[in-house]
Amino acid sequence: MIETDILIIGAGPTGLFAVFEAGLLKLKCHIIDGLPQPGGQLTELYPKKPIFDIPGFPSVLAGDLVDNLMEQIKQFQPGFTLNEKAETIDKLEDGTFIVTTDKGTQHHAKAVAIAGGLGSFEPRKPILKDLEFYEQEDKGVEYFVKDPEKFRNKKVVISGGGDSALDWSIFLANVASEVTLVHRRNEFRGALDSVEKVQELKQAGKIRLITPAEVVGFKGSERIESVDIEINGARMNVETDYFIPLFGLTPKLGAIANWGLEIEKNAIKVNNALDYQTNIEGIYAIGDINTYPGKLKLILCGFHEATLMCQSVFNKLNPGKKYVLKYTTVSGVDGFDGTRKEAEKAVVKSID
């Protein structure tokens, strides 16, 4: 059983920043996320695309923002349950919660903050015959690259035209024995430097690029042995050990929709006049997953909501204890790992 003060469901930017704000209040956090790494859609969908509305950053790459948030919260030692989805929640008589994932991991928390972005992400799947068979464990279809070593010296076919498809094609070019990138258009919608890198690797013979084309079928009795590719009305067959379709992710509330929360248009209604609490006391929703009058789905709004949520949890867990807000420029930041960050002290010296 994992014990924590605040259980955060969702490791996107809002969930990660909540760890920092909770840490300032000496509240411990643990995060659950269905993806294999933190960052939410910033990591999965557009890690190399710039974001222009983060205060203090004229431009910051999505992946770099995630890295910075992870560095910012490191001193507060959050726990992570990754590649698992929050499945059930039980409220105990003392007002605390037991949240169990789809893999049976149990978490005991004094408060729950749902920061699932647009919900749990599920991969967009191609419509192909026998896809479900090849989706079974180690039969050849993979939607995430959880362990690149799995593809060491293997033949890999990747489909897609975005950042994920480009980035993993580039990365696996130095891992797999053969990488084939298939896209239905000649143009790619990923970062320019990634497109240029793929072009370089193609010319060097490290990536086979097939466009405009589409994977239309599989061959193999026990597992994938090859894929059929349609190009300009003709068909070709490419031998492969793995097929990785990277067409983005589809957001869904998933099991959270069955938790008795008040839902409106696939979002969780909260009290924005106070603390972003849901209709169930002790459960909050912050970031893109919530809704209220005037809601804006912006990362900076999620940061604000996370801050007020943490203040509310502190007050509930410490009734009668007055918290005096101090600016970090004055108070500094004390980590749970014993580290301390503070501004340099002014030098006191007389002037002759």
BELJO-V670589 format. One record per residue. N is the residue number from 0. RES is the residue in one small letter. PSI is psi in whole degrees, -180 to 180 (NA if undefined). OMEGA is omega in radians with two decimals (NA if undefined). Layout:
n=N res=RES psi=PSI omega=OMEGA
n=N res=RES psi=PSI omega=OMEGA
This chain:
n=0 res=m psi=124 omega=3.12
n=1 res=i psi=124 omega=-3.11
n=2 res=e psi=139 omega=3.12
n=3 res=t psi=163 omega=3.06
n=4 res=d psi=-56 omega=3.13
n=5 res=i psi=124 omega=3.03
n=6 res=l psi=119 omega=-3.11
n=7 res=i psi=125 omega=3.13
n=8 res=i psi=104 omega=-3.10
n=9 res=g psi=119 omega=-3.09
n=10 res=a psi=32 omega=3.03
n=11 res=g psi=-174 omega=-3.07
n=12 res=p psi=-38 omega=3.14
n=13 res=t psi=-45 omega=3.12
n=14 res=g psi=-40 omega=3.14
n=15 res=l psi=-43 omega=-3.14
n=16 res=f psi=-31 omega=3.10
n=17 res=a psi=-33 omega=3.11
n=18 res=v psi=-42 omega=-3.14
n=19 res=f psi=-48 omega=-3.12
n=20 res=e psi=-37 omega=3.09
n=21 res=a psi=-39 omega=-3.13
n=22 res=g psi=-36 omega=3.09
n=23 res=l psi=-26 omega=-3.14
n=24 res=l psi=11 omega=-3.14
n=25 res=k psi=31 omega=3.10
n=26 res=l psi=131 omega=-3.12
n=27 res=k psi=142 omega=-3.13
n=28 res=c psi=150 omega=2.98
n=29 res=h psi=143 omega=-3.05
n=30 res=i psi=135 omega=3.01
n=31 res=i psi=137 omega=3.04
n=32 res=d psi=141 omega=-3.12
n=33 res=g psi=-14 omega=3.11
n=34 res=l psi=160 omega=-3.07
n=35 res=p psi=-5 omega=3.10
n=36 res=q psi=157 omega=3.14
n=37 res=p psi=161 omega=3.04
n=38 res=g psi=-17 omega=3.13
n=39 res=g psi=-142 omega=-3.08
n=40 res=q psi=-21 omega=3.07
n=41 res=l psi=-38 omega=3.13
n=42 res=t psi=-42 omega=-3.02
n=43 res=e psi=-34 omega=-2.99
n=44 res=l psi=-41 omega=-3.07
n=45 res=y psi=59 omega=-3.08
n=46 res=p psi=-25 omega=-3.08
n=47 res=k psi=14 omega=3.09
n=48 res=k psi=141 omega=-3.11
n=49 res=p psi=146 omega=3.02
n=50 res=i psi=133 omega=-2.99
n=51 res=f psi=-2 omega=-3.06
n=52 res=d psi=30 omega=3.01
n=53 res=i psi=121 omega=-3.09
n=54 res=p psi=133 omega=3.10
n=55 res=g psi=-9 omega=3.13
n=56 res=f psi=104 omega=3.08
n=57 res=p psi=-33 omega=3.06
n=58 res=s psi=135 omega=3.08
n=59 res=v psi=133 omega=3.10
n=60 res=l psi=143 omega=-3.10
n=61 res=a psi=-44 omega=3.14
n=62 res=g psi=-36 omega=3.12
n=63 res=d psi=-35 omega=3.09
n=64 res=l psi=-43 omega=3.10
n=65 res=v psi=-45 omega=3.13
n=66 res=d psi=-42 omega=3.14
n=67 res=n psi=-41 omega=3.12
n=68 res=l psi=-41 omega=3.12
n=69 res=m psi=-39 omega=3.10
n=70 res=e psi=-39 omega=-3.11
n=71 res=q psi=-34 omega=-3.06
n=72 res=i psi=-4 omega=-3.05
n=73 res=k psi=-39 omega=-3.09
n=74 res=q psi=-13 omega=3.11
n=75 res=f psi=5 omega=2.95
n=76 res=q psi=56 omega=3.09
n=77 res=p psi=151 omega=3.03
n=78 res=g psi=156 omega=-3.14
n=79 res=f psi=133 omega=2.93
n=80 res=t psi=97 omega=-3.05
n=81 res=l psi=160 omega=-3.13
n=82 res=n psi=27 omega=3.06
n=83 res=e psi=146 omega=-3.12
n=84 res=k psi=138 omega=3.06
n=85 res=a psi=123 omega=-3.02
n=86 res=e psi=-50 omega=-3.10
n=87 res=t psi=155 omega=3.08
n=88 res=i psi=135 omega=3.12
n=89 res=d psi=127 omega=3.10
n=90 res=k psi=124 omega=-3.09
n=91 res=l psi=169 omega=-3.09
n=92 res=e psi=-29 omega=-3.13
n=93 res=d psi=5 omega=3.10
n=94 res=g psi=-2 omega=3.10
n=95 res=t psi=176 omega=-3.01
n=96 res=f psi=147 omega=2.96
n=97 res=i psi=118 omega=3.10
n=98 res=v psi=127 omega=-3.11
n=99 res=t psi=137 omega=-3.13
n=100 res=t psi=174 omega=3.13
n=101 res=d psi=-12 omega=3.10
n=102 res=k psi=10 omega=3.03
n=103 res=g psi=3 omega=3.12
n=104 res=t psi=127 omega=-3.09
n=105 res=q psi=141 omega=-3.13
n=106 res=h psi=133 omega=3.11
n=107 res=h psi=119 omega=-3.04
n=108 res=a psi=150 omega=3.09
n=109 res=k psi=-23 omega=3.08
n=110 res=a psi=155 omega=-3.14
n=111 res=v psi=130 omega=3.07
n=112 res=a psi=114 omega=3.11
n=113 res=i psi=113 omega=-3.11
n=114 res=a psi=44 omega=-2.99
n=115 res=g psi=23 omega=3.14
n=116 res=g psi=-123 omega=3.09
n=117 res=l psi=10 omega=-3.14
n=118 res=g psi=-174 omega=3.08
n=119 res=s psi=141 omega=-3.07
n=120 res=f psi=133 omega=3.05
n=121 res=e psi=140 omega=-3.09
n=122 res=p psi=141 omega=3.01
n=123 res=r psi=124 omega=-3.01
n=124 res=k psi=142 omega=3.05
n=125 res=p psi=152 omega=3.10
n=126 res=i psi=97 omega=-3.08
n=127 res=l psi=143 omega=3.11
n=128 res=k psi=138 omega=3.09
n=129 res=d psi=17 omega=-3.14
n=130 res=l psi=-43 omega=-3.09
n=131 res=e psi=-36 omega=3.13
n=132 res=f psi=-46 omega=-3.08
n=133 res=y psi=-11 omega=3.05
n=134 res=e psi=-18 omega=-3.12
n=135 res=q psi=159 omega=-3.01
n=136 res=e psi=123 omega=3.07
n=137 res=d psi=36 omega=3.01
n=138 res=k psi=1 omega=2.92
n=139 res=g psi=-25 omega=3.14
n=140 res=v psi=125 omega=3.12
n=141 res=e psi=136 omega=3.14
n=142 res=y psi=-15 omega=3.10
n=143 res=f psi=147 omega=3.03
n=144 res=v psi=85 omega=-3.08
n=145 res=k psi=-38 omega=-3.14
n=146 res=d psi=100 omega=-3.10
n=147 res=p psi=-28 omega=-3.12
n=148 res=e psi=-20 omega=3.09
n=149 res=k psi=-26 omega=-3.06
n=150 res=f psi=9 omega=-3.14
n=151 res=r psi=124 omega=3.11
n=152 res=n psi=26 omega=3.09
n=153 res=k psi=161 omega=3.04
n=154 res=k psi=130 omega=-3.03
n=155 res=v psi=134 omega=2.99
n=156 res=v psi=124 omega=3.12
n=157 res=i psi=136 omega=3.06
n=158 res=s psi=139 omega=3.09
n=159 res=g psi=163 omega=-3.11
n=160 res=g psi=12 omega=-3.12
n=161 res=g psi=-168 omega=-3.09
n=162 res=d psi=-42 omega=-3.09
n=163 res=s psi=-46 omega=-3.14
n=164 res=a psi=-43 omega=3.14
n=165 res=l psi=-48 omega=-3.07
n=166 res=d psi=-43 omega=-3.12
n=167 res=w psi=-30 omega=3.04
n=168 res=s psi=-43 omega=3.13
n=169 res=i psi=-46 omega=-3.09
n=170 res=f psi=-47 omega=-3.06
n=171 res=l psi=-12 omega=3.09
n=172 res=a psi=-25 omega=3.11
n=173 res=n psi=8 omega=-3.14
n=174 res=v psi=-53 omega=-3.10
n=175 res=a psi=159 omega=3.09
n=176 res=s psi=-25 omega=-3.12
n=177 res=e psi=130 omega=3.11
n=178 res=v psi=126 omega=3.07
n=179 res=t psi=125 omega=3.10
n=180 res=l psi=122 omega=-3.10
n=181 res=v psi=131 omega=3.10
n=182 res=h psi=142 omega=-3.05
n=183 res=r psi=-9 omega=3.07
n=184 res=r psi=164 omega=3.04
n=185 res=n psi=-25 omega=-3.12
n=186 res=e psi=144 omega=3.10
n=187 res=f psi=150 omega=-3.10
n=188 res=r psi=20 omega=3.14
n=189 res=g psi=-176 omega=3.13
n=190 res=a psi=142 omega=-3.06
n=191 res=l psi=-42 omega=-3.13
n=192 res=d psi=-31 omega=3.10
n=193 res=s psi=-42 omega=3.10
n=194 res=v psi=-44 omega=3.14
n=195 res=e psi=-37 omega=3.12
n=196 res=k psi=-42 omega=3.08
n=197 res=v psi=-40 omega=3.10
n=198 res=q psi=-44 omega=3.12
n=199 res=e psi=-44 omega=-3.12
n=200 res=l psi=-33 omega=3.06
n=201 res=k psi=-47 omega=-3.13
n=202 res=q psi=-29 omega=3.12
n=203 res=a psi=-4 omega=3.11
n=204 res=g psi=16 omega=-3.11
n=205 res=k psi=-17 omega=3.06
n=206 res=i psi=132 omega=3.00
n=207 res=r psi=122 omega=-3.11
n=208 res=l psi=124 omega=-3.13
n=209 res=i psi=109 omega=3.13
n=210 res=t psi=156 omega=-0.35
n=211 res=p psi=127 omega=-3.03
n=212 res=a psi=170 omega=-3.10
n=213 res=e psi=137 omega=3.03
n=214 res=v psi=126 omega=-3.04
n=215 res=v psi=-4 omega=3.13
n=216 res=g psi=171 omega=-3.13
n=217 res=f psi=160 omega=2.95
n=218 res=k psi=144 omega=-3.12
n=219 res=g psi=130 omega=-3.08
n=220 res=s psi=-46 omega=-3.11
n=221 res=e psi=-36 omega=3.10
n=222 res=r psi=176 omega=-3.13
n=223 res=i psi=131 omega=3.03
n=224 res=e psi=-28 omega=3.11
n=225 res=s psi=165 omega=3.06
n=226 res=v psi=146 omega=3.03
n=227 res=d psi=132 omega=-3.11
n=228 res=i psi=130 omega=3.09
n=229 res=e psi=126 omega=-3.12
n=230 res=i psi=119 omega=-3.14
n=231 res=n psi=40 omega=3.09
n=232 res=g psi=-9 omega=3.12
n=233 res=a psi=167 omega=3.14
n=234 res=r psi=144 omega=3.04
n=235 res=m psi=156 omega=-3.13
n=236 res=n psi=131 omega=-3.11
n=237 res=v psi=123 omega=3.10
n=238 res=e psi=139 omega=3.12
n=239 res=t psi=155 omega=3.03
n=240 res=d psi=-29 omega=-3.10
n=241 res=y psi=144 omega=3.01
n=242 res=f psi=123 omega=-3.10
n=243 res=i psi=97 omega=3.07
n=244 res=p psi=122 omega=-3.11
n=245 res=l psi=82 omega=-3.08
n=246 res=f psi=18 omega=-3.13
n=247 res=g psi=-176 omega=-3.06
n=248 res=l psi=146 omega=3.11
n=249 res=t psi=124 omega=-3.14
n=250 res=p psi=136 omega=3.07
n=251 res=k psi=145 omega=3.07
n=252 res=l psi=-30 omega=3.13
n=253 res=g psi=-143 omega=-3.07
n=254 res=a psi=-23 omega=-3.13
n=255 res=i psi=-29 omega=-3.13
n=256 res=a psi=-17 omega=-3.11
n=257 res=n psi=16 omega=-3.06
n=258 res=w psi=5 omega=3.13
n=259 res=g psi=13 omega=3.11
n=260 res=l psi=153 omega=3.12
n=261 res=e psi=118 omega=-3.05
n=262 res=i psi=139 omega=3.07
n=263 res=e psi=116 omega=3.13
n=264 res=k psi=51 omega=3.06
n=265 res=n psi=24 omega=3.07
n=266 res=a psi=160 omega=-3.07
n=267 res=i psi=124 omega=3.14
n=268 res=k psi=137 omega=-3.14
n=269 res=v psi=166 omega=3.08
n=270 res=n psi=96 omega=-3.10
n=271 res=n psi=-10 omega=3.11
n=272 res=a psi=-15 omega=-3.05
n=273 res=l psi=-71 omega=-2.94
n=274 res=d psi=12 omega=3.13
n=275 res=y psi=32 omega=3.05
n=276 res=q psi=149 omega=3.12
n=277 res=t psi=-171 omega=3.10
n=278 res=n psi=-9 omega=3.06
n=279 res=i psi=117 omega=-3.10
n=280 res=e psi=131 omega=3.13
n=281 res=g psi=-12 omega=3.08
n=282 res=i psi=125 omega=-3.14
n=283 res=y psi=161 omega=3.02
n=284 res=a psi=125 omega=-3.09
n=285 res=i psi=153 omega=3.14
n=286 res=g psi=-161 omega=-3.01
n=287 res=d psi=-16 omega=-3.08
n=288 res=i psi=-12 omega=-3.11
n=289 res=n psi=168 omega=3.08
n=290 res=t psi=146 omega=3.08
n=291 res=y psi=166 omega=-3.13
n=292 res=p psi=127 omega=-3.14
n=293 res=g psi=9 omega=-3.10
n=294 res=k psi=134 omega=3.02
n=295 res=l psi=128 omega=-3.12
n=296 res=k psi=75 omega=3.12
n=297 res=l psi=147 omega=3.13
n=298 res=i psi=-42 omega=-3.10
n=299 res=l psi=-30 omega=3.07
n=300 res=c psi=-37 omega=3.08
n=301 res=g psi=-38 omega=3.10
n=302 res=f psi=-44 omega=3.12
n=303 res=h psi=-46 omega=-3.13
n=304 res=e psi=-39 omega=3.12
n=305 res=a psi=-39 omega=-3.13
n=306 res=t psi=-48 omega=-3.13
n=307 res=l psi=-35 omega=3.10
n=308 res=m psi=-45 omega=-3.12
n=309 res=c psi=-39 omega=3.09
n=310 res=q psi=-41 omega=3.14
n=311 res=s psi=-44 omega=3.13
n=312 res=v psi=-43 omega=3.12
n=313 res=f psi=-46 omega=-3.12
n=314 res=n psi=-36 omega=3.13
n=315 res=k psi=-36 omega=-3.11
n=316 res=l psi=-15 omega=-3.13
n=317 res=n psi=64 omega=-3.10
n=318 res=p psi=133 omega=3.11
n=319 res=g psi=-11 omega=3.14
n=320 res=k psi=119 omega=-3.09
n=321 res=k psi=127 omega=3.08
n=322 res=y psi=123 omega=3.13
n=323 res=v psi=113 omega=-3.12
n=324 res=l psi=126 omega=3.08
n=325 res=k psi=136 omega=3.11
n=326 res=y psi=140 omega=-3.12
n=327 res=t psi=-22 omega=3.07
n=328 res=t psi=-25 omega=-3.12
n=329 res=v psi=-49 omega=-3.01
n=330 res=s psi=-23 omega=-3.01
n=331 res=g psi=-176 omega=-3.12
n=332 res=v psi=121 omega=3.09
n=333 res=d psi=121 omega=3.14
n=334 res=g psi=159 omega=3.09
n=335 res=f psi=-16 omega=-3.12
n=336 res=d psi=9 omega=3.10
n=337 res=g psi=-5 omega=3.14
n=338 res=t psi=160 omega=3.09
n=339 res=r psi=133 omega=3.06
n=340 res=k psi=130 omega=3.12
n=341 res=e psi=159 omega=3.11
n=342 res=a psi=151 omega=3.08
n=343 res=e psi=139 omega=-3.13
n=344 res=k psi=143 omega=3.09
n=345 res=a psi=144 omega=3.11
n=346 res=v psi=124 omega=3.12
n=347 res=v psi=116 omega=-3.11
n=348 res=k psi=138 omega=3.12
n=349 res=s psi=156 omega=3.09
n=350 res=i psi=122 omega=-3.13
n=351 res=d psi=NA omega=NA
